Amino acid sequence: MKVNLKIYLVLIIVIVWSIQACVPDVDPIITKPLFYQPDGFPATSGQLNNNPVTYNGFRLGKKLFYDPILSLDSSVSCGSCHQQFAAFAHLDHKVSHGINDLEGNRNAPPLFNLAWHSNFFWDGGSNHIEVQPIGPITNPVEMNEDVARVIAKLKRSKFYPEMFKRAFGSDTITTQAMTRAMAQFMSSLISANSKYDQVKAGTATFTVDEQNGYMLFKSKCESCHREPLMTDLDYRNNGLDLHFTSDPGRARITLQPSDSGKFKVPSLRNVAVTFPYMHDGRINSLSKVIDHYRNGIVQSTTIDPILAGGNMSITDAEKQQLLLFLNTLTDPTFLNDERFSEK
């Protein structure tokens, strides 16, 4: 009788294991497509065409994004400097702190709607989302790690080989597989459900002041911050400095003097939660950003033609209306989406 009982128990365990093995490997919070084309958005850059987002690729990419193992001393992860509640920027930090509390010279940009970008970083130093992670991993003041050592650490892991196998069909861990998984996660960070989006969809309405702020935005800001991405993805000198010896911006990549002082135009989506502002985090509030355009534009040899005429005429009342509109670009759904959180 005891033998039969043992046999039954073994059979039950085998059956349960078999059933579990057949259950799709999904997360109960994944209730909608991980990647989608929001209504009204332009076509993507196409960088995902050969690397479509899958659940297991997304899951692996998220694990890597939040894992400090990518840094030399396992103290810093991508998520350390790109925090979800700040639209994956680094709230209240002019520049982020890397390993050994080292600092660079640029502000951590927010991460969302990256599938519509063709270049990355403030100066466009990376031309593909699958290459972008190599920059912070190897940067001496960020993660300061060697990619070969990262791969070796992942291979020694108890769980990463299986995660890579589920994502890409092989437990062989390579640099390409690692960055492709990270690209799948980062590409899924889509922000398209702010009040502004709801107004465009006809499911909400602006207040009078928000509407007036929107009209001011269209007349004063949209040349560079184009709807619906709220950026033209170009590189511009917006009148911060006269000289650019400390950080030449886009010229660091192109080696063209005409690109000195030019930086990528940031999206204004979620701008109310991504302070401080500018490529070096020098301005700590949206109010002061508007003041820069009202009375602080510095003319230089590479100033953007749109600003060559000098400071913008914006009254105090218009400034308040513009601020109200900019706050409608905050997307609480995105900031609180459990799919993107570390857990």
VOBA-1610 file (N, C-alpha, C; in pm, whole numbers, padded with zeros to 5 digits, always signed):
BEGIN
Met+00083-00121+00000Met+00000+00000+00000Met+00086+00126+00000Lys+00196+00120+00082Lys+00287+00235+00086Lys+00353+00256-00048Val+00386+00144-00116Val+00450+00154-00249Val+00356+00221-00347Asn+00228+00174-00345Asn+00129+00234-00435Asn+00111+00382-00407Leu+00112+00419-00277Leu+00097+00559-00240Leu+00212+00642-00297Lys+00334+00587-00288Lys+00451+00658-00342Lys+00438+00675-00494Ile+00389+00569-00559Ile+00372+00576-00704Ile+00271+00683-00741Tyr+00160+00685-00665Tyr+00057+00786-00691Tyr+00113+00928-00673Leu+00191+00946-00566Leu+00248+01077-00540Leu+00342+01120-00653Val+00423+01026-00700Val+00515+01055-00810Val+00437+01092-00935Leu+00330+01015-00962Leu+00247+01043-01079Leu+00184+01180-01071Ile+00135+01216-00950Ile+00073+01347-00933Ile+00175+01457-00958Ile+00296+01441-00906Ile+00401+01541-00926Ile+00434+01556-01073Val+00445+01441-01143Val+00477+01444-01286Val+00366+01513-01364Ile+00240+01482-01330Ile+00127+01542-01400Ile+00124+01693-01378Val+00141+01734-01251Val+00140+01877-01220Val+00253+01947-01294Trp+00372+01886-01292Trp+00486+01947-01361Trp+00459+01958-01511Ser+00396+01854-01568Ser+00365+01855-01711Ser+00266+01965-01745Ile+00165+01980-01658Ile+00065+02084-01682Ile+00131+02221-01676Gln+00216+02241-01574Gln+00283+02370-01560Gln+00374+02398-01678Ala+00438+02293-01730Ala+00528+02310-01843Ala+00454+02353-01968Cys+00323+02317-01976Cys+00244+02351-02093Cys+00178+02489-02080Val+00179+02543-01959Val+00118+02673-01939Val+00204+02780-02005Pro+00147+02867-02086Pro+00227+02973-02149Pro+00300+03056-02045Asp+00423+03090-02075Asp+00504+03168-01983Asp+00466+03315-01997Val+00360+03352-01926Val+00312+03490-01935Val+00296+03545-01795Asp+00289+03674-01789Asp+00272+03744-01664Asp+00128+03793-01657Pro+00060+03773-01544Pro-00081+03815-01536Pro-00103+03964-01556Ile+00001+04047-01535Ile-00018+04191-01556Ile-00001+04231-01702Ile+00045+04136-01786Ile+00058+04165-01929Ile-00078+04141-01993Thr-00159+04244-02000Thr-00295+04230-02051Thr-00316+04303-02183Lys-00211+04366-02235Lys-00221+04434-02364Lys-00088+04420-02435Pro-00082+04446-02564Pro+00044+04428-02638Pro+00157+04507-02575Leu+00274+04447-02570Leu+00389+04515-02513Leu+00436+04630-02602Phe+00421+04611-02732Phe+00454+04720-02824Phe+00336+04744-02915Tyr+00303+04871-02936Tyr+00190+04905-03022Tyr+00213+05041-03084Gln+00135+05073-03184Gln+00143+05200-03254Gln+00031+05290-03203Pro+00061+05391-03121Pro-00046+05478-03071Pro-00115+05553-03184Asp-00243+05577-03169Asp-00317+05654-03270Asp-00252+05790-03290Gly-00233+05827-03414Gly-00179+05957-03446Gly-00029+05965-03449Phe+00040+05863-03403Phe+00186+05863-03405Phe+00236+05834-03547Pro+00352+05890-03583Pro+00410+05858-03713Pro+00467+05717-03714Ala+00516+05673-03828Ala+00579+05541-03837Ala+00704+05539-03750Thr+00737+05424-03697Thr+00858+05412-03616Thr+00982+05424-03705Ser+01097+05427-03642Ser+01223+05437-03717Ser+01257+05308-03790Gly+01190+05198-03755Gly+01215+05070-03820Gly+01323+04987-03753Gln+01379+05037-03643Gln+01488+04964-03579Gln+01443+04836-03510Leu+01312+04818-03494Leu+01261+04695-03435Leu+01220+04592-03539Asn+01235+04625-03666Asn+01186+04536-03771Asn+01245+04396-03762Asn+01371+04386-03726Asn+01437+04256-03716Asn+01448+04207-03572Asn+01379+04274-03484Asn+01384+04236-03342Asn+01249+04265-03277Pro+01144+04198-03323Pro+01010+04226-03268Pro+01003+04193-03120Val+00921+04268-03050Val+00908+04250-02906Val+00827+04124-02876Thr+00883+04037-02794Thr+00813+03919-02744Thr+00807+03927-02592Tyr+00719+03849-02533Tyr+00708+03853-02388Tyr+00841+03815-02322Asn+00902+03705-02368Asn+01024+03659-02303Asn+01143+03750-02332Gly+01144+03813-02450Gly+01249+03910-02477Gly+01232+04033-02389Phe+01109+04080-02376Phe+01078+04192-02288Phe+01117+04160-02145Arg+01080+04042-02099Arg+01107+04001-01961Arg+01257+03997-01934Leu+01333+03942-02028Leu+01478+03937-02014Leu+01536+04079-02015Gly+01489+04161-02108Gly+01538+04298-02117Gly+01512+04376-01990Lys+01395+04357-01930Lys+01363+04427-01806Lys+01454+04380-01692Lys+01478+04250-01686Lys+01567+04197-01583Lys+01707+04258-01595Leu+01757+04266-01716Leu+01889+04325-01740Leu+01889+04474-01707Phe+01783+04543-01742Phe+01772+04687-01720Phe+01786+04721-01572Tyr+01730+04637-01487Tyr+01731+04664-01343Tyr+01841+04590-01268Asp+01929+04521-01338Asp+02031+04439-01271Asp+02164+04514-01264Pro+02215+04544-01143Pro+02343+04613-01130Pro+02463+04528-01171Ile+02439+04401-01205Ile+02548+04315-01251Ile+02614+04371-01376Leu+02545+04460-01446Leu+02602+04519-01567Leu+02712+04619-01534Ser+02726+04660-01409Ser+02831+04754-01371Ser+02948+04681-01309Leu+03062+04748-01304Leu+03187+04686-01259Leu+03177+04630-01119Asp+03119+04709-01028Asp+03112+04665-00888Asp+02970+04624-00847Ser+02884+04602-00945Ser+02745+04559-00920Ser+02672+04656-00827Ser+02696+04786-00847Ser+02630+04886-00763Ser+02532+04973-00840Val+02540+04972-00974Val+02459+05062-01055Val+02391+04985-01167Ser+02262+05005-01181Ser+02188+04946-01293Ser+02139+05058-01384Cys+02083+05022-01497Cys+02020+05123-01583Cys+01908+05193-01506Gly+01835+05113-01429Gly+01723+05167-01352Gly+01765+05260-01239Ser+01893+05259-01202Ser+01940+05350-01098Ser+01927+05494-01142Cys+01951+05519-01270Cys+01949+05655-01323Cys+01828+05683-01411His+01748+05582-01437His+01628+05598-01518His+01511+05540-01438Gln+01444+05627-01363Gln+01343+05587-01267Gln+01204+05602-01325Gln+01122+05499-01310Gln+00992+05499-01375Gln+00906+05618-01333Phe+00904+05654-01205Phe+00816+05762-01160Phe+00857+05897-01219Ala+00980+05904-01273Ala+01027+06026-01340Ala+01034+06006-01490Ala+00945+05921-01543Ala+00944+05891-01687Ala+01079+05835-01731Phe+01140+05759-01641Phe+01270+05696-01664Phe+01381+05799-01688Ala+01368+05915-01621Ala+01478+06009-01607Ala+01529+05996-01464His+01620+06084-01423His+01673+06081-01286His+01627+06207-01216Leu+01517+06197-01146Leu+01451+06313-01086Leu+01544+06387-00990Asp+01550+06519-01008Asp+01621+06609-00917Asp+01772+06588-00917His+01827+06526-01019His+01972+06510-01033His+02018+06582-01159Lys+02108+06679-01144Lys+02164+06743-01262Lys+02232+06640-01350Val+02319+06561-01288Val+02385+06449-01356Val+02379+06331-01261Ser+02372+06211-01316Ser+02361+06092-01232Ser+02497+06052-01175His+02491+05977-01066His+02612+05925-01003His+02634+05781-01050Gly+02754+05753-01099Gly+02789+05618-01141Gly+02861+05544-01031Ile+02941+05446-01068Ile+03013+05369-00967Ile+03110+05460-00894Asn+03137+05426-00768Asn+03227+05505-00683Asn+03181+05651-00672Asp+03052+05673-00693Asp+02992+05806-00681Asp+03049+05906-00782Leu+03098+05855-00895Leu+03153+05941-00999Leu+03040+06009-01076Glu+03067+06126-01131Glu+02968+06202-01205Glu+03017+06235-01345Gly+02925+06235-01440Gly+02956+06279-01575Gly+02923+06426-01590Asn+02889+06467-01711Asn+02856+06608-01733Asn+02723+06628-01802Arg+02643+06520-01812Arg+02513+06534-01877Arg+02401+06475-01793Asn+02285+06535-01810Asn+02164+06492-01741Asn+02110+06364-01803Ala+02061+06273-01720Ala+02004+06147-01771Ala+01871+06176-01839Pro+01858+06152-01969Pro+01732+06183-02038Pro+01624+06080-02004Pro+01498+06118-02015Pro+01390+06021-01994Pro+01389+05918-02106Leu+01327+05804-02078Leu+01322+05696-02177Leu+01176+05661-02206Phe+01130+05698-02323Phe+00997+05655-02369Phe+00987+05686-02519Asn+00901+05612-02585Asn+00877+05629-02729Asn+01007+05621-02809Leu+01098+05535-02765Leu+01230+05527-02829Leu+01225+05460-02965Ala+01121+05384-02993Ala+01111+05319-03124Ala+01096+05418-03238Trp+01066+05544-03202Trp+01053+05647-03305Trp+01184+05726-03324His+01287+05687-03251His+01417+05754-03261His+01511+05675-03351Ser+01597+05746-03422Ser+01701+05682-03504Ser+01839+05700-03443Asn+01852+05795-03351Asn+01978+05820-03282Asn+01950+05842-03135Phe+02052+05817-03053Phe+02032+05821-02909Phe+02144+05898-02840Phe+02118+05939-02718Phe+02203+06026-02637Phe+02184+06172-02680Trp+02227+06262-02594Trp+02212+06405-02620Trp+02282+06448-02748Asp+02388+06378-02784Asp+02464+06416-02904Asp+02443+06321-03021Gly+02353+06223-03006Gly+02328+06127-03114Gly+02443+06031-03134Gly+02518+06005-03026Gly+02638+05922-03038Gly+02612+05776-03067Ser+02490+05729-03054Ser+02455+05592-03089Ser+02347+05595-03197Asn+02364+05517-03300Asn+02269+05521-03413Asn+02174+05402-03416His+02169+05324-03308His+02074+05211-03305His+02041+05178-03161Ile+01915+05147-03135Ile+01871+05117-03000Ile+01936+04989-02946Glu+01982+04900-03035Glu+02050+04778-02989Glu+02196+04804-02954Val+02248+04918-02995Val+02386+04955-02962Val+02391+05045-02840Gln+02284+05120-02819Gln+02280+05222-02714Gln+02324+05171-02576Pro+02282+05052-02529Pro+02321+05011-02393Pro+02472+04998-02373Ile+02547+04976-02479Ile+02692+04960-02464Ile+02755+05087-02408Gly+02697+05204-02444Gly+02753+05331-02400Gly+02761+05343-02248Pro+02649+05337-02177Pro+02656+05349-02031Pro+02728+05233-01963Ile+02720+05113-02020Ile+02789+04999-01959Ile+02940+05022-01956Thr+02994+05076-02063Thr+03140+05093-02074Thr+03189+05231-02032Asn+03098+05326-02011Asn+03140+05460-01973Asn+03209+05457-01837Pro+03331+05515-01827Pro+03408+05505-01702Pro+03346+05574-01582Val+03254+05668-01601Val+03190+05733-01487Val+03045+05687-01469Glu+03004+05588-01547Glu+02870+05532-01528Glu+02882+05390-01473Met+02889+05291-01560Met+02901+05153-01512Met+03045+05100-01517Asn+03125+05159-01603Asn+03268+05129-01610Asn+03298+04979-01621Glu+03220+04909-01698Glu+03239+04765-01711Glu+03281+04729-01854Asp+03344+04615-01866Asp+03381+04561-01996Asp+03271+04464-02039Val+03227+04475-02163Val+03115+04393-02210Val+03147+04245-02199Ala+03270+04207-02228Ala+03308+04066-02218Ala+03291+04015-02075Arg+03323+04099-01978Arg+03305+04057-01839Arg+03157+04048-01803Val+03077+04137-01857Val+02932+04129-01834Val+02878+03995-01885Ile+02917+03960-02006Ile+02870+03833-02065Ile+02915+03715-01979Ala+03039+03720-01930Ala+03089+03611-01846Ala+03008+03600-01717Lys+02971+03714-01659Lys+02891+03711-01537Lys+02752+03656-01565Leu+02693+03693-01677Leu+02561+03642-01712Leu+02564+03492-01734Lys+02672+03442-01794Lys+02685+03298-01819Lys+02695+03220-01689Arg+02753+03280-01587Arg+02767+03211-01458Arg+02638+03216-01375Ser+02542+03294-01420Ser+02418+03310-01346Ser+02338+03180-01343Lys+02259+03162-01237Lys+02175+03044-01225Lys+02050+03052-01311Phe+02010+03176-01348Phe+01882+03191-01420Phe+01894+03255-01557Tyr+02001+03332-01585Tyr+02008+03400-01713Tyr+02015+03305-01834Pro+02092+03195-01829Pro+02093+03107-01946Pro+01953+03061-01988Glu+01869+03027-01889Glu+01733+02983-01920Glu+01650+03098-01975Met+01669+03219-01923Met+01595+03334-01973Met+01634+03366-02117Phe+01762+03356-02149Phe+01806+03379-02286Phe+01749+03271-02378Lys+01742+03148-02329Lys+01688+03038-02411Lys+01541+03063-02442Arg+01466+03108-02343Arg+01324+03135-02365Arg+01305+03252-02460Ala+01394+03350-02452Ala+01380+03470-02534Ala+01424+03447-02678Phe+01532+03372-02697Phe+01592+03362-02830Phe+01616+03219-02879Gly+01569+03119-02802Gly+01579+02982-02848Gly+01711+02915-02821Ser+01804+02982-02754Ser+01934+02925-02722Ser+01983+02983-02591Asp+02049+02900-02510Asp+02104+02951-02385Asp+02243+03009-02403Thr+02286+03021-02528Thr+02413+03088-02556Thr+02395+03238-02536Ile+02473+03295-02447Ile+02461+03436-02413Ile+02566+03515-02490Thr+02519+03608-02572Thr+02608+03692-02652Thr+02575+03839-02628Thr+02665+03926-02668Thr+02641+04069-02657Thr+02518+04109-02737Gln+02506+04055-02858Gln+02393+04090-02942Gln+02261+04049-02877Ala+02255+03927-02823Ala+02132+03882-02759Ala+02099+03970-02638Met+02200+04007-02564Met+02178+04093-02447Met+02119+04227-02488Thr+02180+04292-02585Thr+02133+04426-02623Thr+02001+04419-02699Arg+01976+04310-02769Arg+01847+04295-02837Arg+01733+04284-02735Ala+01758+04211-02627Ala+01657+04199-02522Ala+01633+04334-02455Met+01741+04407-02428Met+01725+04539-02366Met+01651+04634-02459Ala+01677+04621-02589Ala+01606+04705-02686Ala+01457+04673-02687Gln+01421+04546-02670Gln+01280+04510-02666Gln+01210+04574-02545Phe+01277+04571-02431Phe+01216+04634-02312Phe+01205+04784-02331Met+01314+04848-02371Met+01312+04994-02383Met+01215+05041-02491Ser+01200+04965-02597Ser+01106+05003-02703Ser+00961+04993-02657Ser+00938+04914-02555Ser+00802+04896-02504Ser+00761+05008-02410Leu+00853+05097-02375Leu+00822+05209-02287Leu+00751+05317-02368Ile+00624+05297-02388Ile+00545+05388-02472Ile+00457+05475-02384Ser+00468+05605-02405Ser+00386+05701-02331Ser+00293+05772-02429Ala+00163+05744-02418Ala+00067+05802-02512Ala-00073+05814-02452Asn-00079+05834-02320Asn-00211+05843-02257Asn-00218+05958-02157Ser-00159+06069-02193Ser-00170+06190-02111Ser-00306+06255-02135Lys-00335+06359-02059Lys-00459+06434-02085Lys-00457+06491-02226Tyr-00339+06537-02270Tyr-00325+06587-02407Tyr-00371+06481-02507Asp-00329+06356-02487Asp-00370+06249-02579Asp-00519+06224-02571Gln-00573+06231-02451Gln-00716+06209-02435Gln-00797+06320-02502Val-00746+06442-02496Val-00813+06552-02566Val-00809+06527-02716Lys-00695+06484-02766Lys-00682+06455-02909Lys-00775+06341-02951Ala-00798+06248-02859Ala-00886+06134-02889Ala-01033+06167-02870Gly-01060+06285-02815Gly-01198+06326-02795Gly-01261+06274-02669Thr-01180+06224-02574Thr-01234+06168-02451Thr-01214+06262-02331Ala-01153+06377-02355Ala-01133+06476-02250Ala-01129+06614-02315Thr-01135+06717-02233Thr-01128+06854-02286Thr-01032+06936-02201Phe-00964+07029-02266Phe-00878+07123-02194Phe-00964+07225-02121Thr-00911+07276-02011Thr-00971+07395-01951Thr-00941+07514-02043Val-01001+07625-02015Val-00977+07744-02097Val-00829+07783-02093Asp-00770+07781-01974Asp-00629+07819-01961Asp-00538+07716-02028Glu-00572+07589-02016Glu-00492+07485-02083Glu-00499+07502-02234Gln-00618+07533-02284Gln-00636+07554-02428Gln-00555+07676-02475Asn-00559+07782-02397Asn-00479+07899-02432Asn-00330+07867-02428Gly-00290+07786-02330Gly-00151+07744-02323Gly-00112+07659-02442Tyr-00205+07575-02485Tyr-00181+07491-02604Tyr-00162+07577-02728Met-00243+07678-02744Met-00229+07765-02860Met-00096+07841-02855Leu-00054+07881-02735Leu+00076+07947-02721Leu+00189+07850-02755Phe+00173+07727-02708Phe+00271+07623-02741Phe+00284+07609-02893Lys+00173+07605-02962Lys+00176+07586-03107Lys+00244+07704-03177Ser+00232+07821-03121Ser+00291+07939-03186Ser+00436+07962-03147Lys+00474+07918-03025Lys+00608+07949-02974Lys+00702+07828-02968Cys+00649+07709-02953Cys+00733+07593-02919Cys+00733+07481-03023Glu+00626+07472-03101Glu+00608+07353-03184Glu+00708+07342-03298Ser+00776+07448-03331Ser+00876+07439-03438Ser+00982+07334-03405Cys+01014+07322-03278Cys+01114+07223-03234Cys+01049+07103-03164His+00943+07129-03089His+00876+07023-03012His+00748+06984-03085Arg+00764+06911-03194Arg+00651+06883-03282Arg+00561+06773-03229Glu+00433+06797-03245Glu+00334+06695-03211Glu+00343+06580-03310Pro+00307+06459-03267Pro+00265+06421-03132Pro+00380+06373-03043Leu+00500+06354-03099Leu+00612+06309-03016Leu+00662+06420-02925Met+00628+06543-02955Met+00672+06661-02882Met+00823+06683-02894Thr+00879+06639-03005Thr+01017+06665-03043Thr+01028+06642-03192Asp+01118+06718-03255Asp+01144+06692-03397Asp+01263+06598-03415Leu+01320+06552-03302Leu+01432+06456-03301Leu+01558+06514-03365Asp+01563+06646-03378Asp+01678+06711-03439Asp+01774+06760-03329Tyr+01884+06820-03372Tyr+01985+06872-03281Tyr+01992+07024-03299Arg+01977+07098-03188Arg+01967+07242-03199Arg+02042+07310-03083Asn+02092+07429-03111Asn+02150+07515-03009Asn+02040+07610-02962Asn+01997+07594-02838Asn+01884+07672-02788Asn+01927+07790-02702Gly+02050+07838-02722Gly+02091+07963-02662Gly+02131+07956-02516Leu+02195+07848-02476Leu+02239+07836-02338Leu+02374+07902-02314Asp+02466+07894-02411Asp+02604+07939-02390Asp+02657+08015-02511Leu+02765+08086-02486Leu+02836+08155-02593Leu+02946+08067-02650His+03013+07991-02563His+03122+07902-02604His+03090+07759-02560Phe+03152+07661-02624Phe+03113+07521-02603Phe+03233+07430-02578Thr+03336+07484-02515Thr+03457+07405-02492Thr+03435+07291-02394Ser+03348+07312-02294Ser+03326+07207-02194Ser+03245+07090-02249Asp+03153+07119-02339Asp+03072+07013-02402Asp+03028+07062-02538Pro+03091+07014-02644Pro+03056+07062-02779Pro+02927+07006-02834Gly+02864+06912-02761Gly+02737+06857-02808Gly+02751+06773-02933Arg+02663+06797-03028Arg+02660+06717-03151Arg+02793+06718-03225Ala+02869+06827-03211Ala+02998+06838-03279Ala+03097+06731-03232Arg+03076+06677-03113Arg+03163+06570-03064Arg+03153+06446-03154Ile+03038+06431-03218Ile+03015+06315-03305Ile+03046+06348-03450Thr+02998+06462-03497Thr+03014+06495-03639Thr+03147+06561-03670Leu+03212+06618-03566Leu+03338+06692-03582Leu+03321+06817-03668Gln+03195+06862-03678Gln+03166+06982-03755Gln+03149+07102-03661Pro+03229+07207-03678Pro+03213+07326-03592Pro+03072+07383-03594Ser+03002+07363-03705Ser+02866+07416-03715Ser+02768+07344-03623Asp+02810+07229-03566Asp+02726+07155-03474Asp+02759+07182-03328Ser+02854+07272-03302Ser+02893+07303-03165Ser+02775+07362-03087Gly+02754+07310-02968Gly+02647+07360-02883Gly+02510+07309-02917Lys+02502+07216-03012Lys+02373+07159-03049Lys+02350+07028-02974Phe+02230+07014-02921Phe+02192+06893-02848Phe+02055+06847-02897Lys+02026+06721-02874Lys+01900+06666-02922Lys+01782+06735-02854Val+01683+06768-02933Val+01562+06831-02880Val+01485+06727-02799Pro+01469+06749-02669Pro+01399+06649-02587Pro+01249+06655-02609Ser+01183+06542-02590Ser+01038+06541-02593Ser+00984+06614-02471Leu+00874+06685-02488Leu+00810+06753-02375Leu+00706+06664-02307Arg+00687+06545-02356Arg+00597+06453-02285Arg+00657+06425-02146Asn+00570+06426-02047Asn+00609+06400-01908Asn+00711+06501-01856Val+00718+06618-01920Val+00822+06714-01885Val+00809+06765-01741Ala+00688+06764-01687Ala+00669+06815-01551Ala+00735+06727-01446Val+00770+06602-01481Val+00826+06509-01381Val+00970+06470-01414Thr+01034+06544-01503Thr+01170+06505-01544Thr+01274+06612-01511Phe+01244+06699-01416Phe+01342+06803-01382Phe+01464+06742-01314Pro+01579+06808-01321Pro+01608+06936-01385Pro+01623+06923-01536Tyr+01640+07039-01603Tyr+01628+07043-01748Tyr+01758+07087-01817Met+01758+07068-01946Met+01870+07093-02037Met+01970+06976-02028His+02063+06972-02123His+02154+06858-02134His+02241+06839-02010Asp+02262+06948-01935Asp+02346+06939-01816Asp+02267+06964-01687Gly+02135+06966-01697Gly+02052+06982-01579Gly+02067+07116-01509Arg+02104+07219-01581Arg+02134+07348-01518Arg+02010+07425-01472Ile+01893+07392-01529Ile+01771+07466-01494Ile+01680+07373-01415Asn+01640+07415-01295Asn+01573+07322-01204Asn+01422+07327-01203Ser+01361+07411-01287Ser+01215+07415-01289Ser+01165+07453-01428Leu+01042+07410-01458Leu+00981+07446-01586Leu+00959+07596-01596Ser+00927+07658-01485Ser+00908+07802-01485Ser+01035+07873-01532Lys+01148+07827-01483Lys+01275+07889-01521Lys+01314+07855-01665Val+01270+07740-01714Val+01294+07708-01855Val+01225+07811-01944Ile+01099+07840-01912Ile+01027+07940-01991Ile+01094+08077-01978Asp+01143+08107-01858Asp+01213+08234-01839Asp+01339+08242-01924His+01404+08128-01945His+01523+08127-02032His+01485+08177-02172Tyr+01373+08129-02222Tyr+01331+08170-02357Tyr+01274+08312-02358Arg+01229+08359-02241Arg+01176+08496-02233Arg+01287+08601-02223Asn+01394+08566-02149Asn+01495+08670-02126Asn+01638+08619-02111Gly+01664+08494-02149Gly+01798+08442-02125Gly+01869+08383-02245Ile+01816+08397-02364Ile+01877+08336-02482Ile+02011+08404-02513Val+02114+08322-02524Val+02248+08372-02556Val+02273+08351-02706Gln+02303+08458-02775Gln+02332+08448-02918Gln+02475+08399-02940Ser+02493+08306-03031Ser+02625+08253-03063Ser+02629+08217-03210Thr+02743+08172-03257Thr+02759+08145-03399Thr+02673+08030-03448Thr+02632+07940-03358Thr+02552+07825-03402Thr+02410+07829-03347Ile+02366+07944-03297Ile+02231+07954-03242Ile+02129+07909-03347Asp+02026+07840-03303Asp+01925+07795-03398Asp+01858+07914-03464Pro+01835+07908-03594Pro+01773+08021-03665Pro+01641+08067-03603Ile+01567+07973-03545Ile+01438+08009-03484Ile+01458+08107-03368Leu+01573+08098-03302Leu+01600+08181-03185Leu+01693+08297-03215Ala+01735+08307-03340Ala+01830+08412-03376Ala+01773+08552-03359Gly+01640+08562-03354Gly+01578+08692-03338Gly+01579+08742-03195Gly+01624+08659-03103Gly+01631+08702-02963Gly+01525+08638-02876Asn+01504+08696-02760Asn+01412+08640-02661Asn+01268+08638-02711Met+01191+08542-02661Met+01051+08530-02699Met+00964+08625-02617Ser+00860+08675-02678Ser+00765+08761-02609Ser+00655+08674-02548Ile+00665+08653-02417Ile+00566+08573-02344Ile+00533+08648-02216Thr+00410+08684-02198Thr+00371+08758-02078Thr+00364+08664-01958Asp+00353+08722-01839Asp+00341+08640-01718Asp+00215+08554-01724Ala+00105+08611-01772Ala-00020+08535-01780Ala-00006+08420-01881Glu+00058+08447-01994Glu+00079+08343-02094Glu+00171+08234-02040Lys+00270+08273-01963Lys+00361+08175-01903Lys+00284+08077-01816Gln+00193+08127-01735Gln+00114+08039-01648Gln+00025+07946-01729Gln-00031+07996-01837Gln-00114+07912-01923Gln-00030+07805-01993Leu+00090+07843-02035Leu+00179+07746-02099Leu+00218+07636-02000Leu+00244+07674-01876Leu+00277+07574-01774Leu+00161+07478-01752Leu+00040+07530-01752Leu-00076+07444-01735Leu-00089+07345-01851Phe-00063+07393-01972Phe-00067+07300-02085Phe+00041+07193-02074Leu+00163+07234-02038Leu+00273+07138-02029Leu+00243+07029-01927Asn+00168+07063-01825Asn+00130+06962-01726Asn+00031+06860-01782Thr-00041+06896-01888Thr-00133+06799-01950Thr-00056+06692-02028Leu+00074+06708-02042Leu+00155+06609-02114Leu+00204+06497-02023Thr+00173+06507-01894Thr+00210+06401-01800Thr+00118+06281-01820Asp+00177+06163-01823Asp+00104+06039-01851Asp+00108+05948-01727Pro+00012+05961-01635Pro+00013+05880-01512Pro+00008+05730-01540Thr-00059+05691-01646Thr-00066+05548-01680Thr+00073+05492-01703Phe+00153+05565-01779Phe+00289+05523-01807Phe+00376+05523-01682Leu+00363+05627-01601Leu+00447+05640-01482Leu+00419+05532-01379Asn+00301+05471-01386Asn+00261+05372-01285Asn+00236+05234-01345Asp+00274+05212-01468Asp+00249+05085-01535Asp+00333+04974-01471Glu+00267+04876-01411Glu+00336+04768-01341Glu+00426+04686-01434Arg+00394+04685-01562Arg+00476+04607-01656Arg+00619+04654-01659Phe+00640+04782-01631Phe+00774+04840-01645Phe+00847+04852-01511Ser+00782+04818-01402Ser+00843+04839-01270Ser+00937+04725-01234Glu+01031+04757-01147Glu+01123+04656-01097Glu+01051+04572-00994Lys+01056+04440-01011Lys+00991+04351-00914Lys+01044+04209-00931
//
